[in-house]
């Protein structure tokens, strides 16, 4: 049978819309006056809880350290807590298990499991969801996640630390309410923060990192009303214990038997047919517990909500000089630990020793730590707490709240200088080459850290980083060029430590000055004599353009005068012009006046595009030739690779001779005029195809 009440404002209360315990409360009559008025006034959604609980997915575990794991599973709608089981050689056991020395901190849909003594592995778990007297089936068992997906940062433990020292059976909040009365509390007695009716102390508590504020509690006709404001999307199930004004006759009101109405900032709960005897100005005890259907909160117990205990390092020196230095540790609350306990059990220092720990001005939340470095190495300081307050090395407050984070700080050692040594003058394309880095003192780092955090390259890739003869102050890099571009190797001093000092590994950041090494590609200088020639110069220019090569043309003045269009093309395509006399005369046979005439006449024809380079015809030059050229401001350019193409030995021979002489700064002497140069053209084509594949660069010898 369905009972309907037409309620002004468009809401209809039916036993069909409120399944479970709500149907029993509402069936047979309309809502009690307080519930009706509240629903009408608020026009809000009435929530119901799931009839069954879904089975969780298999949990995943992440190793925090040897005796501690984090267990994660999916959140289940309608669950207010979970039960975890561990597979042990004897079978499944419920957690926590004091006999086995295994403790657990639950935090929503995850938990931190601690084993206080060595023994069997803690890596296989299953979980079930609980809520309002219902339980899901056990999940399938889950094990440790793969290493690649189980990375943990140093704040993992802090994020799972409980914010309250509570168990599922204890009160998470207790308060004393002084009742008031007004129209705001629907004709009854109670407390309303918005209307300044009554008093409640304390009026808020923390749970699962969310703050809950009690903004309304009142007893109206046949209904008790409680309103919570919070930022959590889904408030947990709980039991509210309410006493009469004389402290007797407690009522235990479970949210499983309430009508819950979502408000803009939280939840409002109605317990129908519940009545508490309150009077204006009277005092009453109230408490909230995370009820599990078996035990409820103990009325009158006051458990004050607390913030987590955290620590930070302050006044940390940027560098040390090798002598003693100090820093401060500030705790968010005074701690119960003694100085000796901090020095010997909680402070962990690498490359140094804690010499003393002392309170500052008697404050137990501010401590000075003095440290003496062991060497010039960077000193790393960390604060650790044992997993339980009763264990040695634990950092806790007097209320047994354990340190929730593990701060770290790094004080870097004196600067290290570095320089590149034994690098090649140029690189030859695809061939790998070594470069060494010399440091002023040994660098305690790994090859992987060095390549990942300190070294950067462009135009090449690092194929290997290794110590030389096992030394830590001399490192060798193996570099593989990627193309015919300059290779740049940098010591990157802009290390980004981020929020964690661990990302600045070892002593890399101590390197004092930036260092950069540029290794150009091997350059070959192609030169062409006796042109320009209308038959062969255009073909040579086409080949050079195809391979992106630039060259120097040693032209005669006569030919330049005859073929100005070829001169213009040579210039426009990025090549340079040099002097080969006016009419290809042997310079060592000329007088001073004749020498100057043949050279300067050619320079005037070439005009502004002429370079201050000259090559003596027939390759004939004596000491006087060099002296006269020098007096005139010219540089005599000969060559160290002479394929003898003017003898016409065959295109393949010419190509082989060019390739055989290829080296950094090689000057190749070829001809584009003065006879049949068809073999030169073909030999050049074959040689450049091969040399370009080796990433040689081709640039003019004169500019």
C-alpha positions as CSV (number, residue, x, y, z in Angstrom):
1,X,0.0,0.0,0.0
2,X,1.2,3.5,-0.9
3,X,0.5,6.5,1.2
4,X,0.6,9.9,-0.5
5,X,0.6,13.4,1.1
6,X,0.3,16.4,-1.3
7,X,2.7,18.9,0.1
8,X,2.6,22.5,-0.9
9,X,5.6,23.4,-3.0
10,X,5.4,20.4,-5.3
11,X,7.1,17.7,-3.1
12,X,5.4,14.4,-2.6
13,X,6.5,12.0,0.2
14,X,5.8,8.4,-0.6
15,X,7.0,5.1,0.7
16,X,8.0,4.1,-2.8
17,X,10.4,7.0,-3.2
18,X,12.1,6.3,0.1
19,X,13.0,2.6,0.2
20,X,14.4,0.6,3.2
21,X,14.0,2.2,6.6
22,X,12.5,5.4,5.3
23,X,9.4,3.5,4.0
24,X,8.8,2.0,7.4
25,X,9.0,5.5,9.0
26,X,6.7,7.3,6.5
27,X,4.2,4.6,5.6
28,X,0.8,4.9,7.3
29,X,0.8,8.7,7.5
30,X,2.3,12.0,6.5
31,X,5.8,13.2,7.6
32,X,6.0,14.6,11.1
33,X,5.6,18.3,11.2
34,X,9.2,19.2,11.5
35,X,10.2,17.0,8.5
36,X,7.3,18.3,6.4
37,X,8.1,21.9,7.1
38,X,11.8,21.3,6.4
39,X,11.3,19.6,3.1
40,X,8.8,22.2,2.0
41,X,11.0,25.1,2.9
42,X,14.2,23.7,1.3
43,X,12.8,22.1,-1.9
44,X,15.9,19.9,-1.8
45,X,16.8,16.4,-3.0
46,X,16.1,13.6,-0.6
47,X,18.9,11.0,-0.9
48,X,18.6,7.2,-0.2
49,X,21.4,4.8,0.4
50,X,22.2,1.8,-1.9
51,X,20.3,-1.4,-1.0
52,X,23.4,-3.4,-1.7
53,X,27.1,-2.7,-1.7
54,X,29.2,-3.3,-4.8
55,X,32.2,-5.6,-4.5
56,X,35.5,-3.7,-4.7
57,X,38.0,-4.3,-7.4
58,X,41.2,-6.2,-6.5
59,X,43.4,-3.9,-4.4
60,X,46.8,-2.7,-5.6
61,X,49.8,-2.4,-3.2
62,X,52.7,-0.1,-3.4
63,X,55.9,-0.7,-1.4
64,X,56.7,2.3,0.8
65,X,59.7,0.6,2.5
66,X,60.7,-2.8,3.7
67,X,58.0,-3.2,6.4
68,X,55.3,-0.8,5.0
69,X,53.0,-0.9,2.0
70,X,50.2,1.3,0.8
71,X,47.0,-0.6,-0.4
72,X,44.6,1.2,-2.8
73,X,41.2,0.1,-4.1
74,X,38.1,1.8,-5.7
75,X,35.7,3.7,-3.6
76,X,32.3,2.0,-3.2
77,X,29.1,4.0,-3.1
78,X,27.3,3.7,0.3
79,X,30.3,2.3,2.1
80,X,31.4,4.2,5.2
81,X,34.4,1.9,6.0
82,X,36.3,-1.1,4.7
83,X,37.8,-4.3,6.0
84,X,41.2,-5.5,4.7
85,X,42.5,-9.0,4.9
86,X,46.1,-10.2,4.4
87,X,47.1,-13.6,3.0
88,X,49.5,-15.2,5.5
89,X,50.9,-18.8,5.4
90,X,48.1,-19.7,7.8
91,X,45.4,-18.2,5.6
92,X,43.4,-14.9,5.4
93,X,43.7,-12.7,8.5
94,X,41.7,-9.6,9.4
95,X,43.7,-6.4,9.7
96,X,44.9,-5.0,12.1
97,X,46.2,-8.1,13.9
98,X,48.0,-7.3,17.1
99,X,49.1,-10.9,17.6
100,X,51.0,-10.9,14.3
101,X,52.4,-7.4,14.9
102,X,50.6,-5.9,11.8
103,X,49.0,-2.5,12.1
104,X,46.8,-0.6,9.6
105,X,45.7,3.0,9.1
106,X,42.6,3.3,7.0
107,X,42.0,6.4,4.9
108,X,38.9,6.1,2.8
109,X,39.6,3.7,-0.1
110,X,43.2,3.1,0.8
111,X,45.3,2.0,3.8
112,X,48.9,1.9,5.1
113,X,49.8,-1.5,6.4
114,X,52.8,-1.8,8.8
115,X,54.6,-4.9,9.9
116,X,56.6,-4.3,13.1
117,X,58.9,-7.3,12.8
118,X,60.5,-9.4,10.0
119,X,58.5,-12.3,8.7
120,X,56.3,-13.3,5.8
121,X,55.7,-10.8,3.0
122,X,52.8,-8.4,3.2
123,X,51.9,-8.1,-0.4
124,X,48.6,-10.0,-1.0
125,X,45.3,-8.5,0.1
126,X,41.6,-8.5,-0.4
127,X,39.0,-6.0,0.8
128,X,35.2,-5.7,1.4
129,X,33.0,-2.7,1.8
130,X,30.8,-2.1,4.9
131,X,28.0,0.4,5.6
132,X,24.7,0.6,7.5
133,X,24.9,-3.0,8.7
134,X,25.6,-4.3,5.2
135,X,28.7,-5.9,3.7
136,X,29.9,-6.5,0.1
137,X,31.5,-9.7,-1.0
138,X,35.3,-10.0,-0.6
139,X,37.2,-8.7,-3.6
140,X,39.5,-10.9,-5.6
141,X,43.0,-10.8,-4.2
142,X,45.4,-8.1,-5.4
143,X,49.2,-7.9,-5.2
144,X,52.1,-5.4,-5.6
145,X,51.9,-3.1,-8.6
146,X,54.6,-3.2,-11.3
147,X,57.6,-1.1,-10.4
148,X,56.9,1.3,-13.3
149,X,53.4,2.1,-12.0
150,X,54.2,2.1,-8.3
151,X,56.5,5.1,-8.0
152,X,56.1,6.9,-4.7
153,X,57.2,10.4,-3.8
154,X,58.4,11.3,-0.4
155,X,55.0,12.7,0.5
156,X,53.1,9.4,0.1
157,X,53.3,8.6,3.7
158,X,52.2,12.1,4.7
159,X,49.1,11.9,2.4
160,X,47.9,8.6,4.1
161,X,48.5,9.7,7.7
162,X,45.3,9.9,9.7
163,X,44.2,13.3,10.8
164,X,42.5,12.0,13.9
165,X,43.7,9.4,16.4
166,X,40.4,7.5,16.2
167,X,39.2,4.0,15.6
168,X,35.9,3.1,13.8
169,X,34.3,2.5,17.3
170,X,35.3,5.8,19.0
171,X,33.9,9.3,19.0
172,X,35.4,11.6,16.4
173,X,33.7,14.6,17.9
174,X,32.1,15.4,21.3
175,X,30.7,18.7,22.3
176,X,28.5,20.5,24.9
177,X,25.4,22.2,23.7
178,X,23.7,25.0,25.6
179,X,20.1,25.1,24.2
180,X,18.2,28.2,23.0
181,X,14.9,28.7,21.4
182,X,13.4,30.8,18.6
183,X,11.4,30.4,15.5
184,X,14.5,29.4,13.7
185,X,14.4,26.0,15.4
186,X,10.9,25.1,14.2
187,X,9.2,25.5,17.6
188,X,11.6,23.5,19.6
189,X,14.9,23.8,21.4
190,X,18.4,23.6,20.1
191,X,21.3,25.4,18.3
192,X,21.5,27.5,15.1
193,X,24.8,29.2,14.2
194,X,23.2,31.3,11.5
195,X,20.5,32.7,13.9
196,X,22.8,32.9,16.9
197,X,20.5,30.5,18.9
198,X,22.2,28.5,21.6
199,X,25.9,27.6,21.9
200,X,28.0,24.6,20.9
201,X,31.6,24.0,21.8
202,X,33.5,22.8,19.9
203,X,31.5,23.3,16.7
204,X,33.7,21.6,14.2
205,X,35.9,18.6,13.6
206,X,38.3,17.2,11.0
207,X,37.9,13.8,9.3
208,X,39.8,12.5,6.3
209,X,41.3,15.9,5.6
210,X,37.9,17.5,5.4
211,X,36.5,20.0,8.0
212,X,32.9,19.4,9.2
213,X,31.0,22.3,10.9
214,X,27.9,21.6,12.9
215,X,25.6,24.6,12.0
216,X,22.2,23.4,13.3
217,X,21.0,20.9,15.9
218,X,17.4,21.1,17.1
219,X,14.5,18.9,18.6
220,X,11.2,19.8,16.9
221,X,7.9,17.9,17.1
222,X,8.5,14.2,16.5
223,X,11.8,14.8,14.7
224,X,15.5,15.6,15.5
225,X,17.4,17.7,12.9
226,X,21.2,18.0,12.4
227,X,22.9,20.0,9.7
228,X,26.6,19.7,8.7
229,X,28.6,21.9,6.4
230,X,31.6,20.3,4.7
231,X,33.6,20.2,1.5
232,X,33.5,16.4,1.2
233,X,31.4,15.2,-1.7
234,X,29.9,12.4,0.3
235,X,29.8,12.4,4.1
236,X,30.4,9.1,5.9
237,X,27.7,7.2,7.8
238,X,27.8,8.0,11.5
239,X,25.9,7.7,14.8
240,X,24.9,10.8,16.7
241,X,24.6,10.3,20.5
242,X,22.3,13.0,22.1
243,X,21.6,13.3,25.9
244,X,18.7,14.9,27.6
245,X,19.2,18.2,29.5
246,X,20.0,16.3,32.7
247,X,22.7,14.2,31.0
248,X,20.6,11.0,31.0
249,X,18.5,9.0,28.5
250,X,20.9,9.1,25.6
251,X,19.5,8.7,22.1
252,X,21.7,7.0,19.5
253,X,20.6,8.2,16.0
254,X,22.2,6.4,13.0
255,X,22.4,8.1,9.6
256,X,21.3,4.7,8.2
257,X,17.9,5.4,9.7
258,X,17.7,9.1,8.7
259,X,16.3,11.1,5.9
260,X,19.3,12.9,4.4
261,X,18.8,16.0,2.4
262,X,21.7,17.5,0.4
263,X,22.1,21.3,1.0
264,X,24.2,23.8,-0.9
265,X,27.1,23.4,1.5
266,X,26.6,19.9,3.0
267,X,23.9,17.6,4.4
268,X,20.8,17.9,6.6
269,X,19.6,14.8,8.5
270,X,16.1,14.1,9.9
271,X,15.4,11.4,12.4
272,X,11.6,11.0,12.6
273,X,9.8,9.8,15.7
274,X,12.8,10.8,17.8
275,X,12.4,13.0,20.8
276,X,14.9,14.5,23.2
277,X,13.9,16.3,26.4
278,X,15.7,19.7,26.1
279,X,15.0,23.0,27.9
280,X,16.2,26.5,27.1
281,X,19.5,27.3,28.8
282,X,20.2,23.6,29.7
283,X,23.4,21.8,28.9
284,X,23.5,18.6,26.9
285,X,26.3,16.3,25.7
286,X,26.5,15.3,22.1
287,X,29.0,13.1,20.2
288,X,29.5,11.7,16.7
289,X,31.1,8.3,16.0
290,X,31.8,6.3,12.8
291,X,29.3,3.6,13.7
292,X,29.6,0.2,12.3
293,X,26.3,-1.3,13.5
294,X,27.8,-2.9,16.6
295,X,29.3,-0.2,18.7
296,X,28.4,3.5,18.9
297,X,30.1,6.5,20.4
298,X,30.5,7.0,24.1
299,X,28.5,10.1,25.0
300,X,30.5,12.8,26.7
301,X,33.9,11.8,25.5
302,X,35.7,14.8,24.1
303,X,38.3,14.0,21.4
304,X,39.6,17.3,20.1
305,X,40.2,17.4,16.3
306,X,43.9,18.1,15.4
307,X,45.9,19.1,12.4
308,X,48.6,16.7,11.3
309,X,52.1,17.1,12.7
310,X,54.4,18.3,10.0
311,X,58.0,19.6,9.9
312,X,60.0,22.0,7.7
313,X,63.6,22.9,7.5
314,X,64.4,26.7,7.8
315,X,67.5,28.9,7.4
316,X,69.2,26.2,5.3
317,X,72.6,27.4,4.0
318,X,72.9,27.2,0.2
319,X,76.5,26.0,0.4
320,X,79.0,24.9,3.1
321,X,82.7,25.5,3.1
322,X,83.6,22.2,4.7
323,X,83.2,23.4,8.3
324,X,80.2,23.1,10.7
325,X,76.9,24.8,9.8
326,X,73.5,24.9,11.4
327,X,69.8,24.9,10.2
328,X,66.4,25.0,11.9
329,X,63.6,22.4,12.1
330,X,60.2,23.8,12.8
331,X,57.3,21.5,13.8
332,X,53.6,22.5,13.4
333,X,53.0,21.4,17.1
334,X,55.4,20.9,20.0
335,X,56.8,17.5,20.0
336,X,57.5,15.0,22.8
337,X,60.9,13.8,21.5
338,X,64.1,14.6,23.2
339,X,67.2,16.2,21.6
340,X,69.2,12.9,21.8
341,X,66.4,11.0,20.1
342,X,66.2,13.5,17.3
343,X,70.0,13.5,16.9
344,X,70.5,9.7,16.9
345,X,67.2,8.2,15.7
346,X,65.3,10.7,13.6
347,X,67.8,13.0,11.7
348,X,69.4,11.2,8.8
349,X,72.5,12.9,7.2
350,X,74.6,11.8,4.3
351,X,78.2,13.2,3.9
352,X,78.1,14.7,7.4
353,X,77.5,14.1,11.1
354,X,74.9,15.7,13.4
355,X,77.0,17.2,16.2
356,X,74.2,18.7,18.3
357,X,70.4,19.3,18.5
358,X,68.9,21.9,20.8
359,X,65.6,23.7,21.4
360,X,65.5,27.4,20.6
361,X,64.3,29.6,23.5
362,X,62.7,26.5,25.2
363,X,60.3,26.0,22.3
364,X,59.6,22.4,21.6
365,X,58.4,23.2,18.1
366,X,61.6,24.9,17.0
367,X,65.0,23.1,17.1
368,X,68.5,24.0,15.9
369,X,70.6,21.3,14.3
370,X,74.4,21.6,13.9
371,X,76.1,19.5,11.3
372,X,79.8,18.9,10.4
373,X,80.4,17.8,6.8
374,X,82.6,14.8,6.2
375,X,84.2,16.3,3.0
376,X,83.4,18.8,0.3
377,X,80.4,16.8,-0.8
378,X,76.9,18.1,-0.6
379,X,75.2,17.3,2.6
380,X,71.7,15.9,2.5
381,X,69.6,16.1,5.7
382,X,66.3,14.2,6.2
383,X,63.8,13.8,9.0
384,X,62.3,10.4,9.5
385,X,59.8,9.1,12.1
386,X,59.3,5.5,13.2
387,X,55.9,4.1,12.2
388,X,54.5,4.0,15.7
389,X,54.9,6.5,18.6
390,X,56.0,3.8,21.0
391,X,59.0,2.8,18.8
392,X,62.5,4.3,19.0
393,X,63.1,7.3,16.7
394,X,59.4,8.2,16.6
395,X,58.5,11.9,16.4
396,X,55.1,12.5,18.0
397,X,53.2,15.1,20.0
398,X,52.1,14.5,23.6
399,X,48.7,13.5,22.1
400,X,50.4,10.6,20.1
401,X,50.0,12.4,16.8
402,X,52.9,11.1,14.6
403,X,54.9,13.1,12.1
404,X,53.1,13.0,8.8
405,X,55.8,14.2,6.4
406,X,59.5,13.5,5.8
407,X,61.2,16.8,4.9
408,X,64.6,16.9,3.3
409,X,67.2,19.6,2.6
410,X,70.5,19.8,0.7
411,X,73.4,22.0,1.6
412,X,75.7,22.0,-1.4
413,X,79.5,21.7,-1.1
414,X,82.1,24.2,-2.4
415,X,82.0,24.9,-6.2
416,X,83.5,22.4,-8.7
417,X,85.2,23.7,-11.8
418,X,85.0,21.8,-15.1
419,X,86.6,22.0,-18.6
420,X,86.5,20.1,-21.8
421,X,89.7,18.4,-23.0
422,X,90.8,16.2,-25.8
423,X,87.9,17.1,-28.1
424,X,88.5,16.9,-31.9
425,X,88.9,20.0,-34.0
426,X,86.0,18.9,-36.2
427,X,83.7,16.0,-36.5
428,X,83.4,13.9,-39.6
429,X,79.7,13.2,-40.1
430,X,78.6,9.8,-38.9
431,X,81.8,8.8,-37.2
432,X,81.5,8.8,-33.4
433,X,84.2,10.7,-31.4
434,X,85.2,11.0,-27.7
435,X,85.3,14.2,-25.6
436,X,86.6,14.3,-22.0
437,X,85.6,16.5,-19.1
438,X,88.1,17.3,-16.4
439,X,86.8,18.2,-12.9
440,X,88.6,20.0,-10.1
441,X,87.6,17.2,-7.7
442,X,85.9,13.8,-7.9
443,X,82.2,14.0,-8.8
444,X,80.2,11.4,-6.8
445,X,77.6,10.7,-9.5
446,X,76.6,8.0,-11.8
447,X,77.0,8.0,-15.6
448,X,73.2,7.9,-15.9
449,X,72.8,10.9,-13.7
450,X,75.5,12.8,-15.5
451,X,73.9,12.3,-18.9
452,X,70.3,12.8,-17.8
453,X,70.7,15.9,-15.5
454,X,73.9,17.7,-16.4
455,X,74.8,17.2,-20.1
456,X,72.8,18.4,-23.1
457,X,73.7,18.2,-26.8
458,X,72.5,19.6,-30.1
459,X,73.4,18.3,-33.5
460,X,74.4,15.0,-31.9
461,X,73.5,12.4,-29.3
462,X,75.4,10.9,-26.4
463,X,75.9,7.2,-26.9
464,X,78.0,6.7,-23.7
465,X,79.2,8.4,-20.6
466,X,82.0,6.7,-18.7
467,X,84.7,7.2,-16.1
468,X,88.3,7.2,-17.4
469,X,90.4,4.6,-15.6
470,X,87.7,4.4,-12.9
471,X,88.3,8.0,-11.9
472,X,85.5,10.3,-10.8
473,X,87.2,13.5,-11.8
474,X,87.8,12.6,-15.4
475,X,84.8,11.5,-17.6
476,X,84.6,10.6,-21.3
477,X,81.7,11.2,-23.5
478,X,81.1,9.3,-26.8
479,X,79.3,11.6,-29.2
480,X,77.5,10.6,-32.4
481,X,76.9,13.5,-34.8
482,X,73.5,13.6,-36.6
483,X,74.3,15.7,-39.6
484,X,76.8,18.1,-41.1
485,X,76.0,20.8,-38.5
486,X,78.1,22.0,-35.6
487,X,77.9,19.7,-32.5
488,X,77.3,21.6,-29.2
489,X,77.9,20.0,-25.8
490,X,76.8,21.9,-22.7
491,X,77.2,21.5,-19.0
492,X,73.7,22.5,-18.0
493,X,73.9,24.5,-14.8
494,X,70.2,25.4,-14.8
495,X,69.2,22.2,-12.9
496,X,65.6,22.4,-11.8
497,X,65.3,20.9,-8.4
498,X,61.5,21.3,-8.4
499,X,59.9,20.6,-5.0
500,X,62.2,17.8,-4.2
501,X,65.9,18.1,-3.5
502,X,66.3,14.5,-4.6
503,X,66.0,15.6,-8.3
504,X,69.3,17.5,-7.9
505,X,71.3,14.3,-7.7
506,X,74.6,14.0,-5.9
507,X,76.9,17.0,-6.4
508,X,76.0,18.1,-10.0
509,X,74.7,21.5,-9.0
510,X,78.1,22.3,-7.5
511,X,79.6,22.9,-10.9
512,X,80.4,26.6,-10.7
513,X,80.5,27.9,-14.3
514,X,78.8,27.1,-17.5
515,X,80.8,25.2,-20.0
516,X,80.1,24.8,-23.7
517,X,82.1,23.0,-26.5
518,X,81.3,23.5,-30.1
519,X,82.7,21.0,-32.6
520,X,82.2,22.1,-36.2
521,X,81.7,19.5,-39.0
522,X,84.8,18.7,-41.0
523,X,85.2,21.3,-43.7
524,X,86.7,20.7,-47.2
525,X,87.6,23.6,-49.4
526,X,87.0,23.0,-53.1
527,X,88.8,25.4,-55.5
528,X,88.6,25.7,-59.3
529,X,91.3,27.3,-61.5
530,X,91.5,28.8,-65.0
531,X,87.8,29.7,-65.5
532,X,85.2,30.7,-66.0
533,X,84.4,28.5,-69.0
534,X,81.0,28.5,-70.6
535,X,81.2,24.7,-71.3
536,X,82.2,23.4,-67.8
537,X,81.7,26.1,-65.2
538,X,77.8,25.9,-65.4
539,X,78.0,22.1,-64.9
540,X,80.2,22.4,-61.9
541,X,77.9,25.1,-60.4
542,X,75.0,22.7,-60.9
543,X,76.8,19.9,-59.0
544,X,77.8,22.2,-56.2
545,X,74.2,23.5,-55.9
546,X,72.8,20.0,-55.8
547,X,75.0,19.1,-52.8
548,X,74.8,22.4,-51.0
549,X,78.5,23.0,-51.4
550,X,80.3,26.3,-51.7
551,X,83.7,26.8,-53.3
552,X,86.3,29.4,-54.4
553,X,86.9,30.1,-58.1
554,X,90.4,31.3,-59.0
555,X,89.6,33.1,-62.3
556,X,91.7,34.8,-64.9
557,X,91.0,38.4,-65.7
558,X,90.6,37.7,-69.4
559,X,88.0,35.0,-68.9
560,X,86.1,37.1,-66.3
561,X,85.9,39.9,-68.9
562,X,84.6,37.5,-71.6
563,X,81.9,35.8,-69.4
564,X,80.5,38.3,-66.9
565,X,77.2,36.3,-66.7
566,X,79.2,33.4,-65.3
567,X,80.9,35.6,-62.8
568,X,77.5,37.0,-61.7
569,X,76.2,33.4,-61.2
570,X,79.2,32.3,-59.2
571,X,78.6,35.3,-56.8
572,X,74.8,34.8,-56.6
573,X,75.1,31.2,-55.7
574,X,77.3,31.9,-52.7
575,X,80.7,31.1,-54.0
576,X,83.8,33.4,-53.8
577,X,86.2,34.8,-56.4
578,X,90.0,34.8,-56.1
579,X,92.9,36.0,-58.4
580,X,94.6,33.7,-61.0
581,X,96.4,36.6,-62.8
582,X,95.1,38.3,-66.0
583,X,96.3,35.8,-68.6
584,X,97.6,32.8,-66.7
585,X,101.2,33.9,-66.7
586,X,103.9,32.4,-64.4
587,X,104.5,34.9,-61.6
588,X,108.1,33.8,-60.9
589,X,109.1,35.1,-64.4
590,X,107.7,38.7,-63.9
591,X,109.3,41.9,-62.8
592,X,107.7,43.7,-59.8
593,X,105.8,46.1,-62.2
594,X,104.5,43.2,-64.3
595,X,103.5,41.2,-61.2
596,X,101.5,44.1,-59.8
597,X,99.9,44.8,-63.2
598,X,98.6,41.3,-63.9
599,X,97.3,41.0,-60.3
600,X,95.7,44.4,-59.9
601,X,94.2,44.4,-63.3
602,X,92.3,41.2,-62.5
603,X,91.2,42.7,-59.1
604,X,89.7,45.6,-60.9
605,X,87.6,43.4,-63.1
606,X,86.3,41.4,-60.1
607,X,85.6,44.6,-58.3
608,X,83.9,44.5,-54.9
609,X,83.6,40.7,-55.1
610,X,87.3,40.1,-55.3
611,X,88.9,38.4,-52.3
612,X,92.6,39.0,-51.2
613,X,93.6,35.5,-52.3
614,X,95.9,34.6,-55.2
615,X,97.0,31.3,-56.7
616,X,100.1,31.3,-58.9
617,X,99.5,29.7,-62.4
618,X,101.2,26.4,-63.1
619,X,101.7,26.1,-59.3
620,X,105.0,28.0,-59.7
621,X,105.9,30.2,-56.7
622,X,109.2,31.1,-55.2
623,X,110.1,33.1,-52.1
624,X,109.9,36.4,-54.0
625,X,106.4,35.5,-55.2
626,X,105.3,35.1,-51.6
627,X,107.0,38.3,-50.6
628,X,105.5,40.4,-53.4
629,X,102.0,39.0,-52.7
630,X,102.4,39.7,-49.0
631,X,103.4,43.3,-49.7
632,X,100.3,43.8,-51.8
633,X,98.1,42.3,-49.0
634,X,97.4,39.0,-50.7
635,X,97.4,35.5,-49.3
636,X,98.9,32.8,-51.5
637,X,96.6,29.8,-51.6
638,X,98.1,26.5,-52.8
639,X,96.4,23.1,-51.9
640,X,97.1,19.8,-50.3
641,X,94.8,17.6,-52.4
642,X,95.8,17.7,-56.1
643,X,93.9,15.2,-58.2
644,X,95.8,16.3,-61.3
645,X,92.6,16.5,-63.2
646,X,94.3,18.7,-65.9
647,X,96.2,15.5,-67.0
648,X,92.8,13.8,-67.7
649,X,93.5,10.6,-65.8
650,X,89.9,9.5,-65.9
651,X,86.8,10.5,-63.9
652,X,87.0,7.6,-61.4
653,X,90.7,8.4,-60.7
654,X,89.8,12.0,-60.0
655,X,87.0,11.0,-57.7
656,X,89.2,8.6,-55.8
657,X,91.9,11.2,-55.3
658,X,89.4,13.7,-54.0
659,X,87.9,11.1,-51.6
660,X,91.3,9.8,-50.5
661,X,92.5,13.3,-49.5
662,X,89.3,14.3,-47.7
663,X,90.0,15.7,-44.3
664,X,89.2,18.7,-42.1
665,X,90.5,21.9,-43.8
666,X,91.7,20.0,-46.9
667,X,92.1,22.3,-49.9
668,X,91.3,20.5,-53.2
669,X,92.7,22.0,-56.5
670,X,90.5,21.4,-59.6
671,X,90.1,23.1,-62.9
672,X,87.0,24.4,-64.7
673,X,88.9,26.0,-67.6
674,X,92.0,25.7,-69.7
675,X,91.0,22.6,-71.7
676,X,88.7,19.6,-71.7
677,X,87.3,19.4,-68.2
678,X,84.6,16.8,-68.8
679,X,86.4,14.2,-66.6
680,X,86.6,16.9,-63.8
681,X,82.9,17.4,-64.0
682,X,82.1,13.7,-63.7
683,X,84.8,13.0,-61.1
684,X,83.4,15.9,-58.9
685,X,79.9,14.5,-59.2
686,X,81.0,11.1,-57.9
687,X,83.2,12.4,-55.1
688,X,80.6,14.8,-53.7
689,X,77.9,12.1,-53.6
690,X,80.2,10.0,-51.4
691,X,81.6,12.8,-49.2
692,X,78.1,14.2,-48.5
693,X,77.0,10.9,-47.2
694,X,79.8,11.2,-44.6
695,X,78.4,14.6,-43.6
696,X,81.4,16.7,-44.7
697,X,80.8,20.4,-45.1
698,X,82.1,22.4,-48.1
699,X,83.0,26.0,-47.7
700,X,85.1,28.6,-49.6
701,X,88.7,28.9,-48.7
702,X,88.6,32.6,-49.3
703,X,85.9,35.0,-48.1
